[in-house]
């Protein structure tokens, strides 16, 4: 009789492109989301929590390749008797679900509808350093108004949000551009009806931050050699045709009025381009009226990311302080949020144009920025630990921890093997506990407890003299009835 093949044990490893988040990281994210939500709520936005799963049809144009519905998203087909079940997918972002929700419930929602949403999204893409297949987004959108006041408000709210979470003024800049201006540039070049060449120009513009003005000029013309020595074919425009693009990309001036004048020259006689410039002027005026100057929010035509998707104003929040890359070189931290006006998304469901504008914050990027600034990342304070000196008196220890919790103090009873007291203190250290409470038989008879200030003890152990050790004992006894008050006093002294 053949032996039954032994089933191999599963590997205890995180799936590729995913990661686990532990206590401090989860707490830091939750605290940040709470701060962001408070700003959004203050601006009059309501929370929305939609399903993590959408139909592939609803996700629509957000898919990298709609002919392969499981490409770019985590998708599966529901089983039915005919094998024609719906294709479902984990949400790719938080904007496509909003379009579906608004189209589905528009008769019951106010117009405009202002909502914010927070949560994980999933992308079935190649992972890399710092690039994961699951990450958090935090969005706010206004659906149902074409007023530039909505776009200006989004920018102002984003500035307030960055400052609220700990990014000080002068460490960030929100840059604003407009897709209509770029469309006007394409019209002035005579490419408005040439989809193929327009797309090639768009791709070239998107490389502006990497190759600069000279590189874009070459790519719009015959082409250029890249850093590896490979030759990249250009779009094939002559200098006159390429001129409006370069004027557009370099139109930002120190004076706002001069910037708008440069943009008007770039779009020429294009009605759409002129409309885009007017919209940017309106946004600048509305922001200035609220006290948001160019030190916080600036009109900047060099913002080109996302222009292929948005239909009007686009926004990008960039952190301007320097960090060191993996090779020790200085570079700016970069973008942590982006958004803009997308007036065609709801139309996919309703057949009617519905204006909408919004912003999406990359929560993990923003957390990383705060760690770089030293605003977060210190070890989180753990719970007060009530040690167990007599396992038969567990009820007494549970009573103690109950009193601490009722006083709003995070606390726990040691639930491991209490035989070795040293292991209990090692556990408290590993938990980063601020205080350990000790009550053995002698303490019980005397009506006292021993309190061990673990933070002070660690500091004394590092560099204290014998005299300082004696003068500042890290362990002392207090009456049992004063336990909660004394623990609170120690925590306040530690800043916890």
N, C-alpha and C positions, 0 to 999 in steps of 0.2 A: 504493500500500500504506500503510495507516494505521500511524502510529508507535505502538510499544508504550508504554503509559502508564508513566511512571517511578514506581516505588513510593516514597512519601514515607518519609523516615527516621523511626524511632520517636522520640518525645520522651523525653529522659533526665530523668524526673521520678518522684518517689515517688507511688504510688497515694494517692488522697485518704483521709485517716484513718490513714495509716501513716507511719512514719519510719525512718530509718537510725540505727544506733548505732555509734559509732566507738570506737577503742581504749580511752580512759580510762573511758568510760561502761560499756563491756562489762566491763572489769576491776573497776570499782566494784560493779557488780551481782553479778559472780561472787564477789567477796569477801564481800558481804553475804549471799548465799545460803549460802555456806560457813559463816558464823557462825550463821545461823539453823538450818541443818541440824545443827550441832554441839549446839545447845541441844535441839532435838527428839530427837536421838539420845541425849543424856544423860537425857532423860525416858523412854527406852525405846521410842520410836517407830521403826518401820522405814520405809525408803524404798520408794516405789512409783512406777513410771514406766509410765503407761498410754498407749494410743494417742491421738494428737491428733485422730483421726477417730472419731466415734461414729455409730450409726444415729440418725436423728431420733426414732424410737420410743423409744430409750433415753434421749435427752435429755428427752423428755416435757414435764413441767410447767415446765421451765426456759425453754421458748420463750415469747416474748411472745404469740404467736397460733398455736396448734397447727393451726388450719385453713389457715394459710399457712406451710408448713414452711420456706420460704426467707426468712421475715421474721424479722429479729433475729439470725439465724445465717447463716453462709456455707454453703449447702447445695446439693447436686446429686443427681440421680437416676442411679443406675447403669443402663447400657443392658443390656437382654437381648432375647431374641427376641420376647417378648410385650409389651415396653414396660412391664413391671411391676417393674423393678429396685428395690432398696431405695433409700430416700432416706438419704443420708449427710450429715454436717455436721462442720465443725471444732468442737471442743469449746467450749462456751459458758462453762464454768467447770471446776473440778477436783472438784466434789462429785458431780455426776451420773455421771461415769466411775467414781468410787469405789463408788457404789451398784450399778452394773452389775458391777464387778469382784467385789464381795463376794457378790452374788447368784450369780454364775457360779462362783466358787471357794470358797464358804462351807464346803464339806465338807473342804477342805484347809487352811483358815486357822484360826488359833487364835481362841478367843472369850474375852474381847473381842479384836478386831483393831485394832491401833494403827498407823496409817500417816501418813507425811507425803509430800507431793508438791509439786514446783516446776516451773513452766514457763509458756509463753505460752498465752493463751486468746484467742478471736476473737469479736467481736460486730459484727454488721452493723447498726450504729446510726449515727445522724447524728454525725459528729465535730465537735469544737469545740476552743477553746483548752485545751490540756492534756488533752484527751479523745481517745484513740486507739482504733482498732478492733482493735488487737493490743496486749496488755499482759501483764505477768507477774503471776502469783499464787503464793502460797506457803501451802499448807494443811497442817493437822494435824487428824486426826479419830480418835475412838475409836468403834468400831462394836460393838454387842453387849452393852452394859450400861446399865441405867437408873439406876445409882448417881450421886448428885450429886457424889460424889468425882471422877468423870470430868470434870464441868463445872468444878469448883473447880481441878482440875489444869490444864485448858486455860487458865484465867485466870492461874494462877501462871506457867505456861510462857510465856504471852504477855508478862507483865511482865518475866520474865528475858530474853526475846528482845529486847525493846525496849532494855533496858539493855545487853545484849551488843553490839548494833550501834551504840550511841553515843547513845541518848536517855537522859539522866540522870533520876534520880528527881526528882519535882516538875515535870518537863517533860511528863509524860504522866499519864493517868488512865484506868483500865479500868472501865467502868460496866456494871452487870449488872441486868437486869430479867427478867420471866418472862411468857410468853404466857398461861399459865394464870391469872395474876392478872387480865389484861385480859379473858379469857373470863369470869372470875367477875364482873367489873364489868358485862359485857354481860348476864349472867344476872340480876344484881341489878336491872338496868334493865328486865328482861322482854323483852330482844331476842335471846335465845339462839337462838330458832327463826325469827327474822326476818332472813334472809340479806341482803336488800337494805338494810335500815336498819343492820344490823350492819356491812356493808361501808362504808356512808356514814360511820358513826361512826369506823371504822378510818381512813378517809381523812382525816377531820377531826383525829384524834389525831396523825396523821403530820405535821400542819402546826403542831404545838405549838411547835417550835423557831423557826418563822418568825413566827407571829402572836401567840404568848404566851397566857396564861390568858384574857385578855379576848377575844381573837380567837376562840379555841376556843369560849368561851361563846356568842358571837354565831353562829358557824357551826353549833353544835349546836341553836341556836334558829331564829330566822327567817332569819338570814343577815347579811352585812356588805358594806360597800364595800371593795374592795381598793385598793391604792396608785394604780392607774390611774383610779379613780373608777367602775369597773364593779361592779355589784351581783352578789354571789354568793349564790345561794339556800342556806339552811341545811337541816339535817336535819329540823327541825320538832319538836324535843323541848321539853317544858316544863322549868321550872327544877328540879323534883323529879327528873325523869328524867335531866337532864344532871348533877345533883349528883355521883353516883358517879364519873363520868368525870373531873370537875375535882378531886375528892378524890384519885383515883388519880394524876393527873398532878402534883399538888402535894404529894404525901405525903412526899417526902424531907425529913428533919429532920436537925439536927446530931447527934442521938443515934440510934444504930442501932435501939434498942428502940422509940423513938418512931416511926421510919419504919415498922417492922413493924406497930405499933399502928394507924397511919394506913391502911396497906394493908388491914388486917383490916376496918376501918370501910368502906373503899371496896368490898370484895367482899361485904360483908354475910353472908348465910347460904349463899352459894354454896359447895358442897363443892369444886368445881374451883378456885375462887379461893382458898379456905383451903389447899388442897393446894399451890398455887403459892407462897403466903407461906411455908409450911413448907419448901419446897425452897430458897427464898432464904435462910432462916435457916440451913439446913444448909450451904449454900455459904459463908456468912459465917463460920460456926463453923470449918469445915475450913480456910479461908484464914487465919483468925486463928491456928490451931494451927501453921501453917507460917511465921508471921511476916509475912503480907501484910495490912497494915492499910488503913484507908480513905484513907491518903495515896497508895496505889497502886491499890487495887481497892475500889470502893464500890458498894453497892446503890443504884440510881438509877431510879425508875419513869419518869423523863422520857425514857428510852431507848425509842423507839418504832419506829425503823427496822427493817424486817425482821419485825415482829411478825405480818404477814400470812402469813409462810412458816413460821416456827419454831413448834414445838409445846410448848416449855418455856422454860428459861432462854435469854436472849439476851445477847450481849456486844458491847461496842464500845470500841475503844481510841482515845482522843482525845489529840492533842498539844495542850498547854495554853499554849505560848508564842505570843507575838504575831509576826505578819509584816505587811508592808505589801502591800495589794492594788494592782491596776493604777492606781488613782487616788490612791495614797499614803496610804490610810486603814489604821489598825491593825485587824487581825482575828486571831482564833486560827487556827492552822493547820488544826485539825479532825481528822477521823477518818482513820486509816491501816489499821485492821483491824476486822473484824466477824465474828460467828459466833453459834452457838447450838445448841440441841437440835432435831433434825429426825427424829422417830421414825417417820415414815410413808414415807420415800423408798425404802428397800429393799423395802418391802411391795408396791410397784408391780410388782416382778419376781417375788416369791415368794408373795404372798398372805398372808404372815405378818408381823406387826409386828416390826420389829427396831430397838431403840433405838440412837441415834447422836448424837454431839455433836462439834462441831469449830469451828475458827477459820480465817479466810482473811486473809492479810496482803497489802495492795496494795504490791507491791515498789517500783513506780515512785513512788508517793506517799511511801513511806518514804525513798527515795533523795533525793527533792526536799526532804524535811524536814531530812535531814542536810546537804544543801547550804545550806539556809537557816541552819543552826546553824554553818556553817563547818567541819563535821567531815570533809567530803570536798569535792572540786571543784578542788583545786589541780592544776596541770598534772602529769600522770603522768611519771615519769622514763623516758626512752627508753633505748635500748641504747648501750653503749660502741661507738664507731665506729672501726674500723681503716681508715685512709685508704690509698689506693693511689698510690704515687709512681712505680712502674714496673709497667706492666701485664704485663710478661713474668715478674714475680716473684709472680704471684697465689698460687702454692703456698705461698710464705713467709707471705703475709698470711692465708691460710686456716689455716695452722698456728698463727698467733698467736691468731686468733679461736677456734680449737678449744681451745687451752689455757685461755682465759678461760671458755668455756662449761663445760669440765670442772670448773672451780673454782666453778661455780654463778653466774657473772657473765653477765648478759644482754649479748650482743655480736653485732655483724655487721660484715662487710666492705663497703665502699662498692662497689656494683656498677654505678653509672652510668659515664658517660664521665669518666675520670680526668684528662683533659687540663688542665682548669682546677681547680687546687687550691682556689681560693676557693669554687668551687661545692660542693666536698666539705664545707667547713666550714659553708656555708650550709645544706647538707643536714642536717648534724649539729645545727645550731641548730633547724631545723624539726622534727627528731625529738626535740627536748628532751634531747639526749644529754648525759651528765654528763662524759664524757672522750672525747677524740680521740687516737688513737695514730698517730704518724708515724715511718716508717722509710724513708728514701731510701737512695741508694747510699752516701753518706758514713757514715750511721748504721750501715748493714750492715757496712761495713769495720771500724768501730770497735767493733762488738758492742754497740751501744746503741740505744735507741728514745727518741723525744721524746713526752712525755705532756703534753697540753694540758687543764688543768682548766677546762672550759667554764663551770661554775657560778661558780667564783671569778673567772674572767676577766670574766664579765658583771657581777659585783658591783664589781670594780675599775674597770671602764669607766664605771660609773654615777657614782661620787663619790670615787674615790681620788686622792690627791695624787701627784706624781711620785715622792716619796720612798717612799710606800706601794707604789707600782707596783714600784719596785726591790726593796723588802724582801720583797714577796710575789709573786714571779713566778708567773704562771698557767701557764707552759710551762717544762718543764725536762727534762733527759735523765737516764735511769737505765740501768743495765746490762740487756741483753736478758733475762738470766736472772732479774732482779728485777721484770720487767714485771707479772706477775700480782699479786704481793704489793703493789707500789706502787699499782696500780689499786685494789685492795681498800682500801688505806689512804685513798686519795682518796675513795672512795665512802662509807666509814665516817665520814669527816670531813664529808661533805655530808649525812649522815643517810640515805643510800640503801642 
